[in-house]
Amino acid sequence: MAKDGTNRGGARAGAGRKKKALVDKVAEGRTDNLKVLPTPADLNGEVMPPIHEFMKAKQRGGKDLCAVAVYENVWKWLNEKGCAALVNPTLLQQYAMSVSRWIQCEETISEFGFLAKHPTTGAAIASPYVAMSQQYMKQVNQIWYQIYQIVKENCSVDYQGESPQDDVMERLLRARRGV
């Protein structure tokens, strides 16, 4: 605590040595104190957590959110990696809603443009949807890094291929075409 009574200082978030991935620890032969996931033969099928109604709700403009599709896509990817039980469903919901809101902002920017009219002066100003889109994109990336970190630290085999994050831009482009 500082002299003025405020809490400042201390360890900073993200400071320090980064955790090694489980694959790297196994490759180095450091299997002591490791919690290795069961082999695929030992795994039972996981039932996808229920999708809440707020993710399915019709929007004011009449369009559907793509949150359900994003949620299902990420959950399936996690299940394939054997990490579905390790990721909190609330984190998946936050990710899906942030992605769908980001796409919604981008669609609005495409429809109305980058400029808006100031409510009192009538002068041209930057569209508020641009700032909202940037904030949602930040949220999407932060939440995705949390999910990806869980997979990276707990996947016992080297994983390759596409991830749901790679599909976000494609989803945005499909949404613009109305597909």
For each residue, the residues with C-beta under 8 A, 3 or more apart:
1: 5 6 7 8
2: 5 6 7 8 9
3:
4:
5: 1 2
6: 1 2
7: 1 2 10
8: 1 2
9: 2
10: 7
11: 15 16
12: 15
13:
14:
15: 11 12
16: 11
17:
18:
19: 153
20: 24 25
21: 24 25 152 153 155
22: 25 26 34 36 152 153 154 155 156
23: 26 27 155 156 157 158
24: 20 21 27 28
25: 20 21 22 28 30 31 34
26: 22 23 29 30 31 34 36 156
27: 23 24
28: 24 25
29: 26
30: 25 26 34
31: 25 26 34 36
32:
33:
34: 22 25 26 30 31
35: 154
36: 22 26 31 156
37: 82 83 154 155 156
38: 42 43
39: 42 43
40: 43 82
41:
42: 38 39
43: 38 39 40 82
44:
45:
46: 79 84 85
47:
48: 51 72 75 76 79 84
49: 75 89 92
50:
51: 48 55 56 68 71 72
52: 55 56 93
53: 56 57
54: 57 97
55: 51 52 65 67 68 71 93 96 97 100
56: 51 52 53 64 65 67 68
57: 53 54 65
58: 62 63 64
59: 62 63 64 65 104
60:
61:
62: 58 59
63: 58 59 104 107
64: 56 58 59
65: 55 56 57 59 68 97 100 101 104
66: 69 70 99 100 103 171 175
67: 55 56 70 71 93 96 97 99 100
68: 51 55 56 65 71 72 96
69: 66 72 73 171
70: 66 67 73 74 95 96 99 100 164 171
71: 51 55 67 68 74 75 92 93 95 96
72: 48 51 68 69 75 76
73: 69 70 76 77 164 167
74: 70 71 77 78 92 95 96 147 164
75: 48 49 71 72 78 79 84 92
76: 48 72 73 79 80
77: 73 74 80 81 163 164
78: 74 75 81 83 84 86 87 92 147 151
79: 46 48 75 76 82 84
80: 76 77
81: 77 78 84 151 155 159
82: 37 40 43 79 154 155 156
83: 37 78 86 87 150 151 154 155
84: 46 48 75 78 79 81 87
85: 46
86: 78 83 150 154
87: 78 83 84 91 92 147 150 151
88: 91 92
89: 49 92 93
90: 93 94
91: 87 88 94 95 143 146 147
92: 49 71 74 75 78 87 88 89 95 96 147
93: 52 55 67 71 89 90 96 97
94: 90 91 97 98 139 143
95: 70 71 74 91 92 98 99 140 143 144 147
96: 55 67 68 70 71 74 92 93 99 100
97: 54 55 65 67 93 94 100 101
98: 94 95 101 102 136 139 140 143
99: 66 67 70 95 96 102 103 136 140 168 171
100: 55 65 66 67 70 96 97 103 104
101: 65 97 98 104 105 132 136
102: 98 99 105 106 133 136 137 139 140 168 172
103: 66 99 100 106 107 171 172 175
104: 59 63 65 100 101 107 108
105: 101 102 108 109 129 130 132 133 136
106: 102 103 109 110 133 172 175 176
107: 63 103 104 110 111 175 176
108: 104 105 111 112 129
109: 105 106 112 113 114 127 129 130 133
110: 106 107 176
111: 107 108
112: 108 109 116 127 129
113: 109 127
114: 109 126 127 130
115: 124 125 126 127
116: 112 124 125 126 127 128
117: 122 123 124 125
118: 121 122 123 124 125
119:
120:
121: 118
122: 117 118
123: 117 118
124: 115 116 117 118
125: 115 116 117 118
126: 114 115 116 130 131
127: 109 112 113 114 115 116 130
128: 116 131 132
129: 105 108 109 112 132 133
130: 105 109 114 126 127 133 134
131: 126 128 134 135
132: 101 105 128 129 135 136
133: 102 105 106 109 129 130 136 137
134: 130 131 137 138
135: 131 132 138 139
136: 98 99 101 102 105 132 133 139 140
137: 102 133 134 140 141
138: 134 135 141 142
139: 94 98 102 135 136 142 143
140: 95 98 99 102 136 137 143 144 168
141: 137 138 144 145
142: 138 139 145 146
143: 91 94 95 98 139 140 146 147
144: 95 140 141 147 148 165
145: 141 142 148 149
146: 91 142 143 149 150
147: 74 78 87 91 92 95 143 144 150 151
148: 144 145 151 152 163 165
149: 145 146 152 153
150: 83 86 87 146 147 153 154
151: 78 81 83 87 147 148 154 155 159
152: 21 22 148 149 155
153: 19 21 22 149 150
154: 22 35 37 82 83 86 150 151
155: 21 22 23 37 81 82 83 151 152 158 159
156: 22 23 26 36 37 82
157: 23
158: 23 155
159: 81 151 155
160:
161:
162: 166 167
163: 77 148 166 167
164: 70 73 74 77 167 168
165: 144 148 168
166: 162 163 170
167: 73 162 163 164 170 171
168: 99 102 140 164 165 171 172
169: 172 173
170: 166 167 173 174
171: 66 69 70 99 103 167 168 174 175
172: 102 103 106 168 169 175 176
173: 169 170 176 177
174: 170 171 177 179
175: 66 103 106 107 171 172 178 179
176: 106 107 110 172 173
177: 173 174
178: 175
179: 174 175
